[in-house]
């Protein structure tokens, strides 16, 4: 009996070691592909929110890269100063990872969006038509009801008019807060205004139905049955357009009269 138990323990130990090695090997082998898939997914979302890709358009990896190269330019920005930072690979930069690192990020001040940490640097995407910059895409994030929502907000070159909005990762309730994915709701943002004439961030989601962009320029329809998620969207947009987010960058661009 003792002999049989010993053999069973040895067999199970060897089996665990073998499977651990196999799993680790597969994880290492797939790491580069996972990183590349994340990069392509980011490109896909930035193209969509900037209007350079139709919602139902299915592009190959090569086509995604070509369209991105032809119409967008990724730049790294210092959030505190609002100035561009050179020497950092913008497409390879992990903003969320940087925020968690004490050397490359910092604690965020108390805020309604429940953003806990901020990266020292963030990536923006300039929308280009040849050499002319026609808009900018800003990454945004903040807490909804159940999760942190990660997305992009695109502004026209006047830095006030909304070109588009999209969310690429969240854990909100399907059919309620999950309606942030609904193309019809996202289309309601186009043409709204992010700031008033004094450059105060007023863009947000109202409770109920908003009017046209001309009649109700700063508000978008609320998500039915998802008040907390709607408030979360408002809070995160105003946070990232404010002084602790991209406010200094946008102010610098307005002063200089250009984004590029």
C-alpha positions in Angstrom: 0.0 0.0 0.0 2.8 2.4 0.9 4.7 1.5 -2.3 1.6 2.2 -4.3 1.0 5.6 -2.6 4.6 6.6 -3.2 4.3 5.9 -6.9 1.0 7.8 -7.1 2.6 10.8 -5.5 5.7 10.7 -7.8 3.5 10.2 -10.9 1.3 13.2 -10.0 4.3 15.4 -9.2 5.9 14.6 -12.5 2.6 15.2 -14.3 2.2 18.6 -12.7 5.7 19.6 -13.6 5.3 18.5 -17.2 2.0 20.4 -17.6 3.4 23.5 -15.9 6.3 23.5 -18.4 3.9 23.1 -21.3 1.6 25.8 -20.1 4.5 28.2 -19.5 5.9 27.4 -23.0 2.6 28.1 -24.7 2.2 31.4 -22.8 5.7 32.5 -23.8 5.1 31.4 -27.4 1.8 33.3 -27.6 2.9 36.5 -25.9 4.1 38.3 -29.0 0.9 37.4 -30.8 -1.2 38.7 -27.9 0.7 41.9 -27.8 0.2 42.3 -31.6 -3.5 41.6 -31.3 -3.9 44.2 -28.6 -2.1 46.8 -30.8 -4.3 45.9 -33.8 -7.4 46.2 -31.7 -6.3 49.6 -30.5 -5.7 50.7 -34.1 -9.1 49.3 -35.2 -10.9 51.4 -32.5 -8.9 54.5 -33.2 -9.7 54.2 -36.9 -13.3 53.8 -36.2 -13.7 56.7 -33.8 -11.8 59.0 -36.1 -14.1 58.1 -39.1 -11.4 56.4 -41.1 -13.1 53.0 -40.8 -16.8 52.1 -41.2 -18.4 50.2 -38.3 -19.1 47.1 -40.5 -15.9 47.2 -42.4 -13.8 44.1 -42.0 -10.1 44.9 -42.7 -7.1 42.6 -42.7 -4.2 43.2 -40.4 -2.2 44.7 -43.3 -5.1 47.0 -44.3 -5.5 48.2 -40.7 -1.8 49.1 -40.6 -1.9 50.8 -44.0 -5.0 52.9 -43.1 -3.5 53.9 -39.8 -0.2 54.9 -41.3 -2.0 56.9 -44.0 -4.5 58.8 -41.8 -3.2 58.8 -38.2 -0.1 59.7 -36.2 0.4 58.5 -32.6 2.2 61.0 -30.3 3.2 60.8 -26.6 2.1 63.7 -24.5 3.2 64.8 -21.0 0.0 65.2 -19.1 1.3 67.8 -16.7 2.8 70.2 -19.2 0.7 69.3 -22.2 3.8 69.1 -24.4 4.8 66.3 -26.8 7.5 63.9 -25.6 10.0 62.5 -28.0 11.9 59.2 -27.8 9.0 57.0 -26.7 7.4 54.4 -29.0 3.8 55.6 -29.0 2.3 52.5 -30.5 4.3 50.3 -28.1 3.5 52.4 -25.0 1.2 50.8 -22.4 -0.5 53.7 -20.7 -2.4 51.6 -18.2 0.8 49.8 -17.2 2.6 53.0 -16.9 0.0 54.4 -14.5 0.5 51.5 -12.1 4.2 51.9 -12.0 5.4 54.4 -9.3 8.2 55.5 -11.6 6.0 56.3 -14.5 2.7 57.1 -12.9 1.2 58.8 -9.9 -1.9 58.8 -7.7 -4.8 60.8 -9.2 -6.6 63.4 -7.1 -10.1 62.6 -5.9 -12.4 62.7 -8.8 -16.0 61.6 -9.8 -14.7 59.4 -12.6 -12.9 57.2 -9.9 -9.6 57.3 -11.8 -7.2 56.1 -9.2 -3.8 56.5 -10.9 -2.5 58.6 -13.8 0.4 57.9 -16.2 2.9 60.7 -16.5 2.6 60.3 -20.2 -0.3 59.4 -22.5 -0.8 58.7 -26.2 -2.9 60.8 -28.5 -3.7 60.2 -32.1 -3.6 63.0 -34.6 -6.1 62.6 -37.5 -4.4 63.7 -40.7 -5.4 64.5 -44.3 -2.1 64.6 -45.9 0.0 67.0 -43.9 -3.1 68.8 -42.4 -4.2 67.7 -38.9 -8.0 67.5 -38.9 -8.6 66.2 -35.4 -7.4 64.3 -32.4 -8.3 61.1 -30.6 -8.0 61.0 -26.8 -8.0 57.9 -24.7 -10.6 58.0 -21.8 -11.4 55.7 -18.9 -13.5 55.8 -15.8 -15.8 53.7 -13.6 -19.4 52.9 -14.5 -21.7 50.7 -12.5 -19.7 47.4 -12.5 -16.4 48.1 -14.2 -13.9 50.6 -15.6 -14.8 51.6 -19.1 -11.9 52.1 -21.6 -12.5 54.1 -24.8 -11.6 56.9 -27.1 -13.1 60.4 -27.7 -12.3 62.1 -31.0 -12.5 65.9 -31.5 -12.4 67.9 -34.7 -9.5 70.3 -35.3 -11.4 73.1 -33.5 -10.9 71.0 -30.3 -14.6 71.5 -29.4 -16.7 69.6 -31.8 -17.0 65.8 -31.2 -16.1 63.6 -34.1 -16.9 60.3 -32.4 -16.7 58.2 -29.3 -16.2 54.5 -28.7 -15.6 52.0 -25.9 -13.5 48.9 -26.4 -13.5 47.3 -23.0 -15.9 47.3 -20.1 -18.0 45.0 -17.9 -21.3 46.9 -17.9 -24.7 45.0 -18.1 -25.7 44.0 -21.6 -28.8 45.8 -22.8 -28.4 48.5 -20.1 -25.0 50.1 -19.4 -23.6 47.8 -22.2 -25.4 50.0 -24.7 -22.3 52.2 -24.8 -21.4 49.8 -27.6 -24.6 50.6 -29.5 -23.7 52.3 -32.9 -27.0 54.3 -32.8 -26.1 55.8 -29.4 -22.5 56.5 -30.4 -23.7 58.3 -33.5 -25.7 60.7 -31.3 -22.4 62.2 -30.1 -21.2 63.4 -33.5 -21.4 67.2 -33.7 -21.9 67.8 -30.0 -19.6 70.3 -28.2 -17.0 69.3 -25.6 -16.5 72.8 -24.3 -18.4 76.0 -24.0 -17.1 79.4 -25.2 -15.0 79.8 -22.0 -13.5 76.3 -22.6 -15.2 74.7 -19.6 -15.9 71.0 -20.3 -19.7 70.6 -20.4 -20.1 67.5 -22.6 -22.0 64.7 -20.9 -25.0 62.3 -20.8 -28.3 63.7 -19.7 -31.2 61.8 -18.1 -33.7 61.3 -20.9 -33.6 62.3 -24.6 -31.3 65.1 -25.7 -32.2 67.5 -28.5 -30.3 68.0 -31.8 -26.6 69.0 -31.6 -27.7 72.6 -32.5 -30.4 72.7 -29.8 -28.7 70.7 -27.1 -24.9 70.9 -28.0 -23.4 69.7 -24.7 -25.7 66.7 -23.9 -26.3 63.2 -25.3 -29.3 60.8 -24.7 -29.1 58.9 -21.4 -28.8 55.1 -21.4 -32.2 53.8 -20.5 -32.1 51.9 -17.2 -28.4 52.7 -16.7 -28.2 56.0 -14.9 -25.0 55.1 -13.0 -23.2 54.1 -16.2 -24.5 57.3 -17.9 -23.1 59.4 -15.0 -19.8 57.5 -15.3 -19.5 58.4 -18.9 -20.1 62.1 -18.1 -17.6 62.0 -15.3 -14.8 60.4 -17.2 -15.2 62.7 -20.2 -15.0 65.8 -18.1 -12.1 64.4 -16.1 -10.0 63.7 -19.2 -10.9 67.0 -20.8 -9.9 68.8 -17.5 -6.7 69.9 -15.9 -5.7 66.5 -14.6 -6.2 64.9 -18.0 -5.7 66.4 -21.4 -6.7 69.9 -20.4 -3.1 71.2 -20.5 -2.5 69.6 -23.9 -5.6 71.0 -25.4 -4.9 74.4 -23.9 -1.4 74.4 -25.4 -2.7 73.4 -28.8 -5.3 76.2 -28.7 -2.6 78.7 -27.8 -0.3 77.5 -30.5 -3.1 77.3 -33.0 -2.3 73.8 -34.1 -2.2 70.2 -32.9 0.8 69.0 -34.9 
